[in-house]
Amino acid sequence: MKNKVCLVTGATAGIGEVTAFKLAQMGATVVGVGRNPAKCAATESRIRAETENPNVEFLVADLSSQAQIRALDASFRQKYHRLDVLVNNAGAFNFAREVSVDGIEMTFALNHLGYFLLTHLLLDVLKASAPARIVSVSSSAHYNGKLDLDDLEMQKNFQGWPAYANSKLANVLFTYELARRLEGTGVTATVLHPGWVATEFAYNNLRGWLGLFRPFYRLFQKMTAITPEQGADTIVYLATSPEVEGVTGKFFVERQEKRSLAVSYDEGVAKKLWEISERMVR
Ligand SMILES: NC(=O)c1ccc[n+]([C@@H]2O[C@H](COP(=O)([O-])OP(=O)(O)OC[C@H]3O[C@@H](n4cnc5c(N)ncnc54)[C@H](OP(=O)(O)O)[C@@H]3O)[C@@H](O)[C@H]2O)c1
């Protein structure tokens, strides 16, 4: 991976952090993205020191904010002139309905529009660096998705889990449509489920009286989930392996191609989601 530039979002914790670490270990130039400046600085120092790779840098951006995604794109371009791998990973589960600074339901804003807008902004750099790869982290939760294209922000009846499942279905639809639109460019787009992984995922929702469940959540994770290293494996595989050179528009679990939810193959739905997303990010 020497001389390759990789950008990984959500690289201050969980599987994104491990992905950034592994790519740095392979010799790539790694640009990590996080929303917390102190965590970004600490993770950058740790990865640099432990991998002995000086070409690791973290940029700060809250990816639920469209202005911050645009600022991230500008900062990246100031320093880097190529991008070989984009890993869209930053995502969250929100128990209660919140809205982003752009007034968009938070789960959709971060988990789907964050991937959609950042990818769009970086597309010309990726094309100019071809062969290049876009790897997006979805979830097996997408199998429970029921996207209502007339109410993507779930204004009528918001529930945390269905909103999360819908956003992860949007990741799959987005990737398949992106792959179709990128045909012939040398840029591939793949999407994956990392497994049920013991990370910080969903933990922050355990606030107030729900905080009582924190020790049980950790215990449950310990007993049932895989490690972040195991969870990052398919991401790193799709980002780097020669075995998947040229493979595009596919969903993966444990390094294997797998069929995603039937509706994710509906090109009409994907096109409509794409057009609505374009309008939402202006
Ligand atoms: N864990 C699982 O079992 C599981 C299963 C299936 C899919 N996934 C998917 O895997 C991806 C990574 O999740 P994880 O398990 O590694 O979770 P995690 O430990 O909570 O890490 C999430 C990362 O995203 C960052 N992030 C969250 N909100 C952000 C925002 N608004 N702007 C910028 N960065 C933000 C976090 O930053 P901070 O460090 O500041 O919090 C952190 O670096 C997500 O897309 C998730 O949907 C996870």
The ligand as an SDF file (V2000), in Angstrom:
LIG
                    3D

 48 52  0  0  0  0  0  0  0  0999 V2000
  -20.3960   -2.3380   16.0550 N   0  0  0  0  0  0  0  0  0  0  0  0
  -21.1950   -3.1180   15.3670 C   0  0  0  0  0  0  0  0  0  0  0  0
  -21.6250   -4.1780   15.8300 O   0  0  0  0  0  0  0  0  0  0  0  0
  -21.5890   -2.7340   13.9620 C   0  0  0  0  0  0  0  0  0  0  0  0
  -22.3710   -3.6560   13.2360 C   0  0  0  0  0  0  0  0  0  0  0  0
  -22.7410   -3.3430   11.9300 C   0  0  0  0  0  0  0  0  0  0  0  0
  -22.3510   -2.1520   11.3630 C   0  0  0  0  0  0  0  0  0  0  0  0
  -21.6060   -1.2630   12.1030 N   0  0  0  0  0  0  0  0  0  0  0  0
  -21.2100   -0.0050   11.4390 C   0  0  0  0  0  0  0  0  0  0  0  0
  -19.8220    0.1730   11.5880 O   0  0  0  0  0  0  0  0  0  0  0  0
  -19.5090    1.5690   11.5120 C   0  0  0  0  0  0  0  0  0  0  0  0
  -18.5500    1.9290   12.6230 C   0  0  0  0  0  0  0  0  0  0  0  0
  -19.1390    1.6490   13.8530 O   0  0  0  0  0  0  0  0  0  0  0  0
  -18.3330    1.2060   15.1680 P   0  0  0  0  0  0  0  0  0  0  0  0
  -18.9970   -0.0270   15.6510 O   0  0  0  0  0  0  0  0  0  0  0  0
  -16.8790    1.1960   14.9400 O   0  0  0  0  0  0  0  0  0  0  0  0
  -18.7920    2.4010   16.1470 O   0  0  0  0  0  0  0  0  0  0  0  0
  -17.9750    3.3650   17.1250 P   0  0  0  0  0  0  0  0  0  0  0  0
  -17.0170    2.6070   17.9610 O   0  0  0  0  0  0  0  0  0  0  0  0
  -19.0510    4.1630   17.8140 O   0  0  0  0  0  0  0  0  0  0  0  0
  -17.1490    4.3050   16.1270 O   0  0  0  0  0  0  0  0  0  0  0  0
  -17.8200    5.2320   15.3070 C   0  0  0  0  0  0  0  0  0  0  0  0
  -16.8350    6.2150   14.7420 C   0  0  0  0  0  0  0  0  0  0  0  0
  -17.5680    7.1930   14.0020 O   0  0  0  0  0  0  0  0  0  0  0  0
  -17.3120    8.4850   14.5610 C   0  0  0  0  0  0  0  0  0  0  0  0
  -18.4660    9.3650   14.4720 N   0  0  0  0  0  0  0  0  0  0  0  0
  -19.6780    9.2110   15.0730 C   0  0  0  0  0  0  0  0  0  0  0  0
  -20.4560   10.2590   14.7730 N   0  0  0  0  0  0  0  0  0  0  0  0
  -19.7320   11.0850   13.9770 C   0  0  0  0  0  0  0  0  0  0  0  0
  -19.9670   12.3420   13.3640 C   0  0  0  0  0  0  0  0  0  0  0  0
  -21.1290   12.9860   13.5200 N   0  0  0  0  0  0  0  0  0  0  0  0
  -18.9820   12.8950   12.6200 N   0  0  0  0  0  0  0  0  0  0  0  0
  -17.7920   12.2700   12.4710 C   0  0  0  0  0  0  0  0  0  0  0  0
  -17.4950   11.0960   13.0340 N   0  0  0  0  0  0  0  0  0  0  0  0
  -18.4520   10.5130   13.7880 C   0  0  0  0  0  0  0  0  0  0  0  0
  -16.9530    8.2080   16.0110 C   0  0  0  0  0  0  0  0  0  0  0  0
  -16.2980    9.3360   16.5790 O   0  0  0  0  0  0  0  0  0  0  0  0
  -16.0890    9.4680   18.1860 P   0  0  0  0  0  0  0  0  0  0  0  0
  -14.8500    8.6820   18.4900 O   0  0  0  0  0  0  0  0  0  0  0  0
  -15.9220   10.9390   18.3870 O   0  0  0  0  0  0  0  0  0  0  0  0
  -17.3240    8.9120   18.8320 O   0  0  0  0  0  0  0  0  0  0  0  0
  -16.0820    6.9830   15.8300 C   0  0  0  0  0  0  0  0  0  0  0  0
  -14.8080    7.3510   15.3480 O   0  0  0  0  0  0  0  0  0  0  0  0
  -20.8430    2.3020   11.5410 C   0  0  0  0  0  0  0  0  0  0  0  0
  -21.1650    2.7310   10.2470 O   0  0  0  0  0  0  0  0  0  0  0  0
  -21.8310    1.2480   12.0200 C   0  0  0  0  0  0  0  0  0  0  0  0
  -23.1250    1.4670   11.5180 O   0  0  0  0  0  0  0  0  0  0  0  0
  -21.2150   -1.5370   13.3790 C   0  0  0  0  0  0  0  0  0  0  0  0
  1  2  1  0
  2  3  2  0
  2  4  1  0
  4  5  1  0
  4 48  2  0
  5  6  2  0
  6  7  1  0
  7  8  2  0
  8  9  1  0
  8 48  1  0
  9 10  1  0
  9 46  1  0
 10 11  1  0
 11 12  1  0
 11 44  1  0
 12 13  1  0
 13 14  1  0
 14 15  2  0
 14 16  1  0
 14 17  1  0
 17 18  1  0
 18 19  2  0
 18 20  1  0
 18 21  1  0
 21 22  1  0
 22 23  1  0
 23 24  1  0
 23 42  1  0
 24 25  1  0
 25 26  1  0
 25 36  1  0
 26 27  1  0
 26 35  1  0
 27 28  2  0
 28 29  1  0
 29 30  1  0
 29 35  2  0
 30 31  1  0
 30 32  2  0
 32 33  1  0
 33 34  2  0
 34 35  1  0
 36 37  1  0
 36 42  1  0
 37 38  1  0
 38 39  2  0
 38 40  1  0
 38 41  1  0
 42 43  1  0
 44 45  1  0
 44 46  1  0
 46 47  1  0
M  CHG  2   8   1  16  -1
M  END
$$$$
